[in-house]
Amino acid sequence: MPTLLRSPATRIGAALVAIAMALVGFLPLFDGPGYESALAAGLLVPGAAAIATAIDVAAHRPLPIEAFRRGVANGALFALVAYATTLAHGLRAGFCDVLGGSAHFALGPGLGAAL
């Protein structure tokens, strides 16, 4: 199985998450870390991570523990990409409560995507 950042499925999935979160961030309520952007990321990121992991695992048939590790790594990477995109929108539009919004993001889509 290729390393995490060399996997085509991971690269495409991370790019799709970045594009989707960038588009969502232009909606009025979703322009920075907060409850709304965490909710949107929670709907987008775990599914993208699961699909990218399934494509990688199906193509290479690794041991179960390696497949689990790839799933956690994909989820963490995709959550980080979504959070970075949300922070970029916060810089663009201004932050309301960056610490509270970051906590929502970490506890919602961050953990959800990794698991």
PDB file as gemmi writes it, atoms N, CA and C in Angstrom:
CRYST1    1.000    1.000    1.000  90.00  90.00  90.00 P 1                      
ATOM      1  N   MET A   1       0.857  -1.171   0.000  1.00  0.00           N  
ATOM      2  CA  MET A   1       0.000   0.000   0.000  1.00  0.00           C  
ATOM      3  C   MET A   1       0.902   1.234   0.000  1.00  0.00           C  
ATOM      4  N   PRO A   2       0.609   2.216  -0.855  1.00  0.00           N  
ATOM      5  CA  PRO A   2       1.463   3.411  -0.889  1.00  0.00           C  
ATOM      6  C   PRO A   2       1.336   4.211   0.406  1.00  0.00           C  
ATOM      7  N   THR A   3       2.333   5.038   0.666  1.00  0.00           N  
ATOM      8  CA  THR A   3       2.269   5.870   1.861  1.00  0.00           C  
ATOM      9  C   THR A   3       1.074   6.807   1.765  1.00  0.00           C  
ATOM     10  N   LEU A   4       0.748   7.427   2.881  1.00  0.00           N  
ATOM     11  CA  LEU A   4      -0.486   8.203   2.981  1.00  0.00           C  
ATOM     12  C   LEU A   4      -0.575   9.292   1.920  1.00  0.00           C  
ATOM     13  N   LEU A   5       0.444  10.097   1.789  1.00  0.00           N  
ATOM     14  CA  LEU A   5       0.369  11.232   0.869  1.00  0.00           C  
ATOM     15  C   LEU A   5       0.666  10.862  -0.578  1.00  0.00           C  
ATOM     16  N   ARG A   6       1.088   9.620  -0.827  1.00  0.00           N  
ATOM     17  CA  ARG A   6       1.330   9.172  -2.201  1.00  0.00           C  
ATOM     18  C   ARG A   6       0.138   8.409  -2.773  1.00  0.00           C  
ATOM     19  N   SER A   7      -0.849   8.153  -1.961  1.00  0.00           N  
ATOM     20  CA  SER A   7      -2.023   7.422  -2.418  1.00  0.00           C  
ATOM     21  C   SER A   7      -2.915   8.337  -3.263  1.00  0.00           C  
ATOM     22  N   PRO A   8      -3.262   7.911  -4.476  1.00  0.00           N  
ATOM     23  CA  PRO A   8      -4.140   8.748  -5.309  1.00  0.00           C  
ATOM     24  C   PRO A   8      -5.512   8.974  -4.673  1.00  0.00           C  
ATOM     25  N   ALA A   9      -6.057   7.959  -4.022  1.00  0.00           N  
ATOM     26  CA  ALA A   9      -7.369   8.112  -3.395  1.00  0.00           C  
ATOM     27  C   ALA A   9      -7.321   9.148  -2.277  1.00  0.00           C  
ATOM     28  N   THR A  10      -6.243   9.156  -1.504  1.00  0.00           N  
ATOM     29  CA  THR A  10      -6.110  10.127  -0.428  1.00  0.00           C  
ATOM     30  C   THR A  10      -5.935  11.529  -0.981  1.00  0.00           C  
ATOM     31  N   ARG A  11      -5.132  11.668  -2.008  1.00  0.00           N  
ATOM     32  CA  ARG A  11      -4.926  12.996  -2.608  1.00  0.00           C  
ATOM     33  C   ARG A  11      -6.227  13.549  -3.179  1.00  0.00           C  
ATOM     34  N   ILE A  12      -6.945  12.733  -3.915  1.00  0.00           N  
ATOM     35  CA  ILE A  12      -8.201  13.187  -4.514  1.00  0.00           C  
ATOM     36  C   ILE A  12      -9.227  13.484  -3.428  1.00  0.00           C  
ATOM     37  N   GLY A  13      -9.306  12.622  -2.423  1.00  0.00           N  
ATOM     38  CA  GLY A  13     -10.249  12.850  -1.330  1.00  0.00           C  
ATOM     39  C   GLY A  13      -9.953  14.124  -0.567  1.00  0.00           C  
ATOM     40  N   ALA A  14      -8.682  14.375  -0.272  1.00  0.00           N  
ATOM     41  CA  ALA A  14      -8.315  15.605   0.439  1.00  0.00           C  
ATOM     42  C   ALA A  14      -8.628  16.835  -0.406  1.00  0.00           C  
ATOM     43  N   ALA A  15      -8.394  16.741  -1.706  1.00  0.00           N  
ATOM     44  CA  ALA A  15      -8.713  17.869  -2.588  1.00  0.00           C  
ATOM     45  C   ALA A  15     -10.221  18.116  -2.632  1.00  0.00           C  
ATOM     46  N   LEU A  16     -11.010  17.050  -2.682  1.00  0.00           N  
ATOM     47  CA  LEU A  16     -12.463  17.215  -2.697  1.00  0.00           C  
ATOM     48  C   LEU A  16     -12.977  17.799  -1.388  1.00  0.00           C  
ATOM     49  N   VAL A  17     -12.398  17.383  -0.267  1.00  0.00           N  
ATOM     50  CA  VAL A  17     -12.785  17.955   1.024  1.00  0.00           C  
ATOM     51  C   VAL A  17     -12.436  19.436   1.067  1.00  0.00           C  
ATOM     52  N   ALA A  18     -11.253  19.794   0.591  1.00  0.00           N  
ATOM     53  CA  ALA A  18     -10.849  21.205   0.585  1.00  0.00           C  
ATOM     54  C   ALA A  18     -11.781  22.034  -0.293  1.00  0.00           C  
ATOM     55  N   ILE A  19     -12.121  21.520  -1.459  1.00  0.00           N  
ATOM     56  CA  ILE A  19     -13.016  22.256  -2.361  1.00  0.00           C  
ATOM     57  C   ILE A  19     -14.409  22.384  -1.755  1.00  0.00           C  
ATOM     58  N   ALA A  20     -14.928  21.294  -1.202  1.00  0.00           N  
ATOM     59  CA  ALA A  20     -16.266  21.327  -0.612  1.00  0.00           C  
ATOM     60  C   ALA A  20     -16.331  22.290   0.569  1.00  0.00           C  
ATOM     61  N   MET A  21     -15.331  22.237   1.444  1.00  0.00           N  
ATOM     62  CA  MET A  21     -15.336  23.148   2.592  1.00  0.00           C  
ATOM     63  C   MET A  21     -15.097  24.591   2.157  1.00  0.00           C  
ATOM     64  N   ALA A  22     -14.332  24.785   1.094  1.00  0.00           N  
ATOM     65  CA  ALA A  22     -14.136  26.144   0.583  1.00  0.00           C  
ATOM     66  C   ALA A  22     -15.452  26.699   0.048  1.00  0.00           C  
ATOM     67  N   LEU A  23     -16.215  25.880  -0.641  1.00  0.00           N  
ATOM     68  CA  LEU A  23     -17.507  26.337  -1.158  1.00  0.00           C  
ATOM     69  C   LEU A  23     -18.510  26.575  -0.035  1.00  0.00           C  
ATOM     70  N   VAL A  24     -18.539  25.681   0.946  1.00  0.00           N  
ATOM     71  CA  VAL A  24     -19.449  25.845   2.081  1.00  0.00           C  
ATOM     72  C   VAL A  24     -19.093  27.104   2.867  1.00  0.00           C  
ATOM     73  N   GLY A  25     -17.820  27.426   2.949  1.00  0.00           N  
ATOM     74  CA  GLY A  25     -17.379  28.581   3.722  1.00  0.00           C  
ATOM     75  C   GLY A  25     -17.859  29.909   3.190  1.00  0.00           C  
ATOM     76  N   PHE A  26     -18.332  29.943   1.951  1.00  0.00           N  
ATOM     77  CA  PHE A  26     -18.858  31.189   1.406  1.00  0.00           C  
ATOM     78  C   PHE A  26     -20.315  31.422   1.780  1.00  0.00           C  
ATOM     79  N   LEU A  27     -20.967  30.441   2.379  1.00  0.00           N  
ATOM     80  CA  LEU A  27     -22.311  30.658   2.902  1.00  0.00           C  
ATOM     81  C   LEU A  27     -22.208  31.519   4.160  1.00  0.00           C  
ATOM     82  N   PRO A  28     -23.173  32.390   4.414  1.00  0.00           N  
ATOM     83  CA  PRO A  28     -23.032  33.378   5.496  1.00  0.00           C  
ATOM     84  C   PRO A  28     -22.753  32.802   6.884  1.00  0.00           C  
ATOM     85  N   LEU A  29     -23.386  31.727   7.276  1.00  0.00           N  
ATOM     86  CA  LEU A  29     -23.177  31.201   8.627  1.00  0.00           C  
ATOM     87  C   LEU A  29     -21.928  30.342   8.770  1.00  0.00           C  
ATOM     88  N   PHE A  30     -21.332  29.942   7.679  1.00  0.00           N  
ATOM     89  CA  PHE A  30     -20.253  28.962   7.696  1.00  0.00           C  
ATOM     90  C   PHE A  30     -18.874  29.580   7.487  1.00  0.00           C  
ATOM     91  N   ASP A  31     -18.714  30.863   7.743  1.00  0.00           N  
ATOM     92  CA  ASP A  31     -17.486  31.567   7.384  1.00  0.00           C  
ATOM     93  C   ASP A  31     -16.475  31.652   8.523  1.00  0.00           C  
ATOM     94  N   GLY A  32     -16.156  30.565   9.119  1.00  0.00           N  
ATOM     95  CA  GLY A  32     -15.150  30.519  10.176  1.00  0.00           C  
ATOM     96  C   GLY A  32     -15.440  29.358  11.099  1.00  0.00           C  
ATOM     97  N   PRO A  33     -14.515  29.041  11.984  1.00  0.00           N  
ATOM     98  CA  PRO A  33     -14.758  27.916  12.888  1.00  0.00           C  
ATOM     99  C   PRO A  33     -15.917  28.218  13.830  1.00  0.00           C  
ATOM    100  N   GLY A  34     -16.856  27.353  13.845  1.00  0.00           N  
ATOM    101  CA  GLY A  34     -18.026  27.496  14.692  1.00  0.00           C  
ATOM    102  C   GLY A  34     -18.876  26.245  14.595  1.00  0.00           C  
ATOM    103  N   TYR A  35     -20.023  26.300  15.238  1.00  0.00           N  
ATOM    104  CA  TYR A  35     -20.912  25.157  15.254  1.00  0.00           C  
ATOM    105  C   TYR A  35     -21.355  24.784  13.838  1.00  0.00           C  
ATOM    106  N   GLU A  36     -21.668  25.778  13.033  1.00  0.00           N  
ATOM    107  CA  GLU A  36     -22.192  25.514  11.697  1.00  0.00           C  
ATOM    108  C   GLU A  36     -21.156  24.847  10.796  1.00  0.00           C  
ATOM    109  N   SER A  37     -19.937  25.368  10.792  1.00  0.00           N  
ATOM    110  CA  SER A  37     -18.902  24.764   9.942  1.00  0.00           C  
ATOM    111  C   SER A  37     -18.511  23.382  10.458  1.00  0.00           C  
ATOM    112  N   ALA A  38     -18.573  23.181  11.762  1.00  0.00           N  
ATOM    113  CA  ALA A  38     -18.306  21.850  12.311  1.00  0.00           C  
ATOM    114  C   ALA A  38     -19.385  20.865  11.872  1.00  0.00           C  
ATOM    115  N   LEU A  39     -20.619  21.331  11.826  1.00  0.00           N  
ATOM    116  CA  LEU A  39     -21.711  20.475  11.365  1.00  0.00           C  
ATOM    117  C   LEU A  39     -21.530  20.111   9.892  1.00  0.00           C  
ATOM    118  N   ALA A  40     -21.186  21.092   9.071  1.00  0.00           N  
ATOM    119  CA  ALA A  40     -20.963  20.819   7.646  1.00  0.00           C  
ATOM    120  C   ALA A  40     -19.796  19.855   7.453  1.00  0.00           C  
ATOM    121  N   ALA A  41     -18.719  20.063   8.182  1.00  0.00           N  
ATOM    122  CA  ALA A  41     -17.564  19.164   8.067  1.00  0.00           C  
ATOM    123  C   ALA A  41     -17.915  17.770   8.575  1.00  0.00           C  
ATOM    124  N   GLY A  42     -18.733  17.698   9.604  1.00  0.00           N  
ATOM    125  CA  GLY A  42     -19.155  16.401  10.115  1.00  0.00           C  
ATOM    126  C   GLY A  42     -19.987  15.615   9.120  1.00  0.00           C  
ATOM    127  N   LEU A  43     -20.660  16.319   8.223  1.00  0.00           N  
ATOM    128  CA  LEU A  43     -21.424  15.641   7.177  1.00  0.00           C  
ATOM    129  C   LEU A  43     -20.550  15.232   5.993  1.00  0.00           C  
ATOM    130  N   LEU A  44     -19.489  15.980   5.728  1.00  0.00           N  
ATOM    131  CA  LEU A  44     -18.669  15.739   4.540  1.00  0.00           C  
ATOM    132  C   LEU A  44     -17.437  14.869   4.792  1.00  0.00           C  
ATOM    133  N   VAL A  45     -16.712  15.165   5.851  1.00  0.00           N  
ATOM    134  CA  VAL A  45     -15.372  14.592   6.032  1.00  0.00           C  
ATOM    135  C   VAL A  45     -15.377  13.090   6.340  1.00  0.00           C  
ATOM    136  N   PRO A  46     -16.186  12.589   7.263  1.00  0.00           N  
ATOM    137  CA  PRO A  46     -16.110  11.144   7.549  1.00  0.00           C  
ATOM    138  C   PRO A  46     -16.431  10.264   6.339  1.00  0.00           C  
ATOM    139  N   GLY A  47     -17.399  10.661   5.544  1.00  0.00           N  
ATOM    140  CA  GLY A  47     -17.720   9.878   4.352  1.00  0.00           C  
ATOM    141  C   GLY A  47     -16.591   9.872   3.338  1.00  0.00           C  
ATOM    142  N   ALA A  48     -15.971  11.030   3.151  1.00  0.00           N  
ATOM    143  CA  ALA A  48     -14.845  11.109   2.218  1.00  0.00           C  
ATOM    144  C   ALA A  48     -13.677  10.260   2.706  1.00  0.00           C  
ATOM    145  N   ALA A  49     -13.419  10.292   4.006  1.00  0.00           N  
ATOM    146  CA  ALA A  49     -12.332   9.482   4.562  1.00  0.00           C  
ATOM    147  C   ALA A  49     -12.631   7.992   4.419  1.00  0.00           C  
ATOM    148  N   ALA A  50     -13.872   7.610   4.645  1.00  0.00           N  
ATOM    149  CA  ALA A  50     -14.246   6.197   4.516  1.00  0.00           C  
ATOM    150  C   ALA A  50     -14.119   5.717   3.073  1.00  0.00           C  
ATOM    151  N   ILE A  51     -14.535   6.539   2.130  1.00  0.00           N  
ATOM    152  CA  ILE A  51     -14.452   6.145   0.722  1.00  0.00           C  
ATOM    153  C   ILE A  51     -12.999   6.038   0.271  1.00  0.00           C  
ATOM    154  N   ALA A  52     -12.179   7.017   0.635  1.00  0.00           N  
ATOM    155  CA  ALA A  52     -10.758   6.971   0.249  1.00  0.00           C  
ATOM    156  C   ALA A  52     -10.066   5.760   0.865  1.00  0.00           C  
ATOM    157  N   THR A  53     -10.386   5.462   2.113  1.00  0.00           N  
ATOM    158  CA  THR A  53      -9.785   4.305   2.771  1.00  0.00           C  
ATOM    159  C   THR A  53     -10.245   3.009   2.114  1.00  0.00           C  
ATOM    160  N   ALA A  54     -11.525   2.925   1.777  1.00  0.00           N  
ATOM    161  CA  ALA A  54     -12.037   1.715   1.131  1.00  0.00           C  
ATOM    162  C   ALA A  54     -11.369   1.479  -0.221  1.00  0.00           C  
ATOM    163  N   ILE A  55     -11.134   2.540  -0.968  1.00  0.00           N  
ATOM    164  CA  ILE A  55     -10.466   2.395  -2.265  1.00  0.00           C  
ATOM    165  C   ILE A  55      -9.035   1.902  -2.072  1.00  0.00           C  
ATOM    166  N   ASP A  56      -8.320   2.486  -1.101  1.00  0.00           N  
ATOM    167  CA  ASP A  56      -6.948   2.048  -0.825  1.00  0.00           C  
ATOM    168  C   ASP A  56      -6.897   0.591  -0.376  1.00  0.00           C  
ATOM    169  N   VAL A  57      -7.772   0.238   0.539  1.00  0.00           N  
ATOM    170  CA  VAL A  57      -7.749  -1.109   1.117  1.00  0.00           C  
ATOM    171  C   VAL A  57      -8.164  -2.148   0.079  1.00  0.00           C  
ATOM    172  N   ALA A  58      -9.143  -1.833  -0.736  1.00  0.00           N  
ATOM    173  CA  ALA A  58      -9.595  -2.790  -1.749  1.00  0.00           C  
ATOM    174  C   ALA A  58      -8.523  -3.047  -2.797  1.00  0.00           C  
ATOM    175  N   ALA A  59      -7.733  -2.050  -3.087  1.00  0.00           N  
ATOM    176  CA  ALA A  59      -6.715  -2.200  -4.126  1.00  0.00           C  
ATOM    177  C   ALA A  59      -5.493  -2.980  -3.649  1.00  0.00           C  
ATOM    178  N   HIS A  60      -5.203  -2.945  -2.348  1.00  0.00           N  
ATOM    179  CA  HIS A  60      -3.938  -3.516  -1.881  1.00  0.00           C  
ATOM    180  C   HIS A  60      -4.082  -4.652  -0.871  1.00  0.00           C  
ATOM    181  N   ARG A  61      -5.255  -4.856  -0.309  1.00  0.00           N  
ATOM    182  CA  ARG A  61      -5.512  -5.955   0.639  1.00  0.00           C  
ATOM    183  C   ARG A  61      -4.480  -6.038   1.770  1.00  0.00           C  
ATOM    184  N   PRO A  62      -4.342  -4.994   2.588  1.00  0.00           N  
ATOM    185  CA  PRO A  62      -3.377  -5.052   3.691  1.00  0.00           C  
ATOM    186  C   PRO A  62      -3.939  -5.860   4.865  1.00  0.00           C  
ATOM    187  N   LEU A  63      -3.107  -6.050   5.876  1.00  0.00           N  
ATOM    188  CA  LEU A  63      -3.572  -6.668   7.117  1.00  0.00           C  
ATOM    189  C   LEU A  63      -4.642  -5.774   7.745  1.00  0.00           C  
ATOM    190  N   PRO A  64      -5.551  -6.355   8.540  1.00  0.00           N  
ATOM    191  CA  PRO A  64      -6.620  -5.552   9.132  1.00  0.00           C  
ATOM    192  C   PRO A  64      -6.114  -4.374   9.972  1.00  0.00           C  
ATOM    193  N   ILE A  65      -5.042  -4.563  10.733  1.00  0.00           N  
ATOM    194  CA  ILE A  65      -4.543  -3.458  11.556  1.00  0.00           C  
ATOM    195  C   ILE A  65      -3.987  -2.340  10.680  1.00  0.00           C  
ATOM    196  N   GLU A  66      -3.390  -2.699   9.548  1.00  0.00           N  
ATOM    197  CA  GLU A  66      -2.890  -1.679   8.612  1.00  0.00           C  
ATOM    198  C   GLU A  66      -4.048  -0.924   7.962  1.00  0.00           C  
ATOM    199  N   ALA A  67      -5.116  -1.636   7.655  1.00  0.00           N  
ATOM    200  CA  ALA A  67      -6.295  -0.976   7.093  1.00  0.00           C  
ATOM    201  C   ALA A  67      -6.905  -0.013   8.110  1.00  0.00           C  
ATOM    202  N   PHE A  68      -6.947  -0.429   9.373  1.00  0.00           N  
ATOM    203  CA  PHE A  68      -7.462   0.441  10.432  1.00  0.00           C  
ATOM    204  C   PHE A  68      -6.590   1.685  10.580  1.00  0.00           C  
ATOM    205  N   ARG A  69      -5.281   1.489  10.577  1.00  0.00           N  
ATOM    206  CA  ARG A  69      -4.361   2.632  10.680  1.00  0.00           C  
ATOM    207  C   ARG A  69      -4.545   3.592   9.512  1.00  0.00           C  
ATOM    208  N   ARG A  70      -4.728   3.053   8.322  1.00  0.00           N  
ATOM    209  CA  ARG A  70      -4.931   3.924   7.153  1.00  0.00           C  
ATOM    210  C   ARG A  70      -6.230   4.715   7.301  1.00  0.00           C  
ATOM    211  N   GLY A  71      -7.259   4.078   7.832  1.00  0.00           N  
ATOM    212  CA  GLY A  71      -8.523   4.779   8.041  1.00  0.00           C  
ATOM    213  C   GLY A  71      -8.396   5.918   9.036  1.00  0.00           C  
ATOM    214  N   VAL A  72      -7.700   5.679  10.132  1.00  0.00           N  
ATOM    215  CA  VAL A  72      -7.490   6.737  11.129  1.00  0.00           C  
ATOM    216  C   VAL A  72      -6.642   7.859  10.544  1.00  0.00           C  
ATOM    217  N   ALA A  73      -5.602   7.494   9.803  1.00  0.00           N  
ATOM    218  CA  ALA A  73      -4.729   8.514   9.203  1.00  0.00           C  
ATOM    219  C   ALA A  73      -5.475   9.335   8.155  1.00  0.00           C  
ATOM    220  N   ASN A  74      -6.261   8.681   7.313  1.00  0.00           N  
ATOM    221  CA  ASN A  74      -7.057   9.419   6.327  1.00  0.00           C  
ATOM    222  C   ASN A  74      -8.042  10.356   7.009  1.00  0.00           C  
ATOM    223  N   GLY A  75      -8.721   9.867   8.031  1.00  0.00           N  
ATOM    224  CA  GLY A  75      -9.680  10.707   8.742  1.00  0.00           C  
ATOM    225  C   GLY A  75      -9.028  11.912   9.387  1.00  0.00           C  
ATOM    226  N   ALA A  76      -7.879  11.699  10.017  1.00  0.00           N  
ATOM    227  CA  ALA A  76      -7.180  12.822  10.645  1.00  0.00           C  
ATOM    228  C   ALA A  76      -6.693  13.825   9.604  1.00  0.00           C  
ATOM    229  N   LEU A  77      -6.167  13.336   8.499  1.00  0.00           N  
ATOM    230  CA  LEU A  77      -5.698  14.233   7.436  1.00  0.00           C  
ATOM    231  C   LEU A  77      -6.853  15.031   6.844  1.00  0.00           C  
ATOM    232  N   PHE A  78      -7.960  14.386   6.561  1.00  0.00           N  
ATOM    233  CA  PHE A  78      -9.101  15.083   5.969  1.00  0.00           C  
ATOM    234  C   PHE A  78      -9.690  16.093   6.949  1.00  0.00           C  
ATOM    235  N   ALA A  79      -9.734  15.748   8.231  1.00  0.00           N  
ATOM    236  CA  ALA A  79     -10.222  16.709   9.223  1.00  0.00           C  
ATOM    237  C   ALA A  79      -9.291  17.911   9.315  1.00  0.00           C  
ATOM    238  N   LEU A  80      -7.998  17.682   9.227  1.00  0.00           N  
ATOM    239  CA  LEU A  80      -7.037  18.786   9.253  1.00  0.00           C  
ATOM    240  C   LEU A  80      -7.198  19.682   8.025  1.00  0.00           C  
ATOM    241  N   VAL A  81      -7.423  19.093   6.872  1.00  0.00           N  
ATOM    242  CA  VAL A  81      -7.651  19.876   5.649  1.00  0.00           C  
ATOM    243  C   VAL A  81      -8.921  20.717   5.791  1.00  0.00           C  
ATOM    244  N   ALA A  82      -9.983  20.123   6.308  1.00  0.00           N  
ATOM    245  CA  ALA A  82     -11.236  20.859   6.491  1.00  0.00           C  
ATOM    246  C   ALA A  82     -11.066  21.982   7.507  1.00  0.00           C  
ATOM    247  N   TYR A  83     -10.325  21.727   8.581  1.00  0.00           N  
ATOM    248  CA  TYR A  83     -10.108  22.755   9.600  1.00  0.00           C  
ATOM    249  C   TYR A  83      -9.265  23.899   9.049  1.00  0.00           C  
ATOM    250  N   ALA A  84      -8.242  23.577   8.266  1.00  0.00           N  
ATOM    251  CA  ALA A  84      -7.411  24.628   7.666  1.00  0.00           C  
ATOM    252  C   ALA A  84      -8.242  25.488   6.716  1.00  0.00           C  
ATOM    253  N   THR A  85      -9.130  24.860   5.969  1.00  0.00           N  
ATOM    254  CA  THR A  85     -10.004  25.620   5.076  1.00  0.00           C  
ATOM    255  C   THR A  85     -10.933  26.522   5.873  1.00  0.00           C  
ATOM    256  N   THR A  86     -11.444  26.020   6.985  1.00  0.00           N  
ATOM    257  CA  THR A  86     -12.314  26.821   7.835  1.00  0.00           C  
ATOM    258  C   THR A  86     -11.553  27.994   8.445  1.00  0.00           C  
ATOM    259  N   LEU A  87     -10.315  27.764   8.856  1.00  0.00           N  
ATOM    260  CA  LEU A  87      -9.506  28.866   9.383  1.00  0.00           C  
ATOM    261  C   LEU A  87      -9.231  29.915   8.312  1.00  0.00           C  
ATOM    262  N   ALA A  88      -9.022  29.481   7.081  1.00  0.00           N  
ATOM    263  CA  ALA A  88      -8.815  30.438   5.988  1.00  0.00           C  
ATOM    264  C   ALA A  88     -10.053  31.307   5.793  1.00  0.00           C  
ATOM    265  N   HIS A  89     -11.227  30.710   5.899  1.00  0.00           N  
ATOM    266  CA  HIS A  89     -12.453  31.504   5.803  1.00  0.00           C  
ATOM    267  C   HIS A  89     -12.601  32.426   7.007  1.00  0.00           C  
ATOM    268  N   GLY A  90     -12.156  31.983   8.162  1.00  0.00           N  
ATOM    269  CA  GLY A  90     -12.183  32.867   9.322  1.00  0.00           C  
ATOM    270  C   GLY A  90     -11.286  34.078   9.135  1.00  0.00           C  
ATOM    271  N   LEU A  91     -10.131  33.880   8.528  1.00  0.00           N  
ATOM    272  CA  LEU A  91      -9.250  35.012   8.234  1.00  0.00           C  
ATOM    273  C   LEU A  91      -9.887  35.955   7.214  1.00  0.00           C  
ATOM    274  N   ARG A  92     -10.634  35.389   6.289  1.00  0.00           N  
ATOM    275  CA  ARG A  92     -11.288  36.194   5.260  1.00  0.00           C  
ATOM    276  C   ARG A  92     -12.432  37.019   5.838  1.00  0.00           C  
ATOM    277  N   ALA A  93     -13.277  36.394   6.649  1.00  0.00           N  
ATOM    278  CA  ALA A  93     -14.500  37.043   7.110  1.00  0.00           C  
ATOM    279  C   ALA A  93     -14.424  37.539   8.547  1.00  0.00           C  
ATOM    280  N   GLY A  94     -13.432  37.108   9.289  1.00  0.00           N  
ATOM    281  CA  GLY A  94     -13.326  37.490  10.693  1.00  0.00           C  
ATOM    282  C   GLY A  94     -13.802  36.366  11.602  1.00  0.00           C  
ATOM    283  N   PHE A  95     -13.180  36.303  12.758  1.00  0.00           N  
ATOM    284  CA  PHE A  95     -13.504  35.257  13.721  1.00  0.00           C  
ATOM    285  C   PHE A  95     -14.500  35.781  14.744  1.00  0.00           C  
ATOM    286  N   CYS A  96     -15.393  34.934  15.168  1.00  0.00           N  
ATOM    287  CA  CYS A  96     -16.314  35.284  16.236  1.00  0.00           C  
ATOM    288  C   CYS A  96     -15.804  34.692  17.550  1.00  0.00           C  
ATOM    289  N   ASP A  97     -15.667  33.390  17.596  1.00  0.00           N  
ATOM    290  CA  ASP A  97     -15.166  32.695  18.782  1.00  0.00           C  
ATOM    291  C   ASP A  97     -14.281  31.550  18.302  1.00  0.00           C  
ATOM    292  N   VAL A  98     -13.021  31.859  18.067  1.00  0.00           N  
ATOM    293  CA  VAL A  98     -12.134  30.877  17.445  1.00  0.00           C  
ATOM    294  C   VAL A  98     -11.874  29.681  18.363  1.00  0.00           C  
ATOM    295  N   LEU A  99     -11.761  29.890  19.657  1.00  0.00           N  
ATOM    296  CA  LEU A  99     -11.493  28.765  20.562  1.00  0.00           C  
ATOM    297  C   LEU A  99     -12.707  27.858  20.707  1.00  0.00           C  
ATOM    298  N   GLY A 100     -13.862  28.440  20.873  1.00  0.00           N  
ATOM    299  CA  GLY A 100     -15.077  27.638  20.975  1.00  0.00           C  
ATOM    300  C   GLY A 100     -15.378  26.898  19.685  1.00  0.00           C  
ATOM    301  N   GLY A 101     -15.210  27.587  18.562  1.00  0.00           N  
ATOM    302  CA  GLY A 101     -15.430  26.949  17.269  1.00  0.00           C  
ATOM    303  C   GLY A 101     -14.434  25.843  16.996  1.00  0.00           C  
ATOM    304  N   SER A 102     -13.199  26.058  17.428  1.00  0.00           N  
ATOM    305  CA  SER A 102     -12.181  25.020  17.250  1.00  0.00           C  
ATOM    306  C   SER A 102     -12.490  23.802  18.112  1.00  0.00           C  
ATOM    307  N   ALA A 103     -13.020  24.038  19.298  1.00  0.00           N  
ATOM    308  CA  ALA A 103     -13.412  22.914  20.155  1.00  0.00           C  
ATOM    309  C   ALA A 103     -14.552  22.125  19.515  1.00  0.00           C  
ATOM    310  N   HIS A 104     -15.539  22.830  18.964  1.00  0.00           N  
ATOM    311  CA  HIS A 104     -16.625  22.141  18.249  1.00  0.00           C  
ATOM    312  C   HIS A 104     -16.068  21.315  17.097  1.00  0.00           C  
ATOM    313  N   PHE A 105     -15.124  21.890  16.384  1.00  0.00           N  
ATOM    314  CA  PHE A 105     -14.557  21.205  15.226  1.00  0.00           C  
ATOM    315  C   PHE A 105     -13.748  19.983  15.655  1.00  0.00           C  
ATOM    316  N   ALA A 106     -12.962  20.120  16.713  1.00  0.00           N  
ATOM    317  CA  ALA A 106     -12.128  19.001  17.168  1.00  0.00           C  
ATOM    318  C   ALA A 106     -12.979  17.850  17.705  1.00  0.00           C  
ATOM    319  N   LEU A 107     -14.010  18.184  18.470  1.00  0.00           N  
ATOM    320  CA  LEU A 107     -14.825  17.142  19.088  1.00  0.00           C  
ATOM    321  C   LEU A 107     -15.855  16.541  18.135  1.00  0.00           C  
ATOM    322  N   GLY A 108     -16.235  17.281  17.105  1.00  0.00           N  
ATOM    323  CA  GLY A 108     -17.216  16.772  16.153  1.00  0.00           C  
ATOM    324  C   GLY A 108     -16.557  16.058  14.990  1.00  0.00           C  
ATOM    325  N   PRO A 109     -16.296  16.788  13.912  1.00  0.00           N  
ATOM    326  CA  PRO A 109     -15.732  16.132  12.728  1.00  0.00           C  
ATOM    327  C   PRO A 109     -14.302  15.646  12.908  1.00  0.00           C  
ATOM    328  N   GLY A 110     -13.545  16.250  13.811  1.00  0.00           N  
ATOM    329  CA  GLY A 110     -12.170  15.789  14.026  1.00  0.00           C  
ATOM    330  C   GLY A 110     -12.131  14.358  14.526  1.00  0.00           C  
ATOM    331  N   LEU A 111     -12.834  14.110  15.617  1.00  0.00           N  
ATOM    332  CA  LEU A 111     -12.875  12.747  16.158  1.00  0.00           C  
ATOM    333  C   LEU A 111     -13.724  11.820  15.290  1.00  0.00           C  
ATOM    334  N   GLY A 112     -14.800  12.356  14.731  1.00  0.00           N  
ATOM    335  CA  GLY A 112     -15.671  11.526  13.900  1.00  0.00           C  
ATOM    336  C   GLY A 112     -14.976  11.003  12.658  1.00  0.00           C  
ATOM    337  N   ALA A 113     -14.176  11.842  12.042  1.00  0.00           N  
ATOM    338  CA  ALA A 113     -13.476  11.408  10.833  1.00  0.00           C  
ATOM    339  C   ALA A 113     -12.361  10.427  11.159  1.00  0.00           C  
ATOM    340  N   ALA A 114     -11.707  10.619  12.282  1.00  0.00           N  
ATOM    341  CA  ALA A 114     -10.616   9.714  12.654  1.00  0.00           C  
ATOM    342  C   ALA A 114     -11.141   8.334  13.049  1.00  0.00           C  
ATOM    343  N   LEU A 115     -12.329   8.286  13.583  1.00  0.00           N  
ATOM    344  CA  LEU A 115     -12.881   6.994  13.984  1.00  0.00           C  
ATOM    345  C   LEU A 115     -13.692   6.389  12.869  1.00  0.00           C  
TER     346      LEU A 115                                                      
END                                                                             
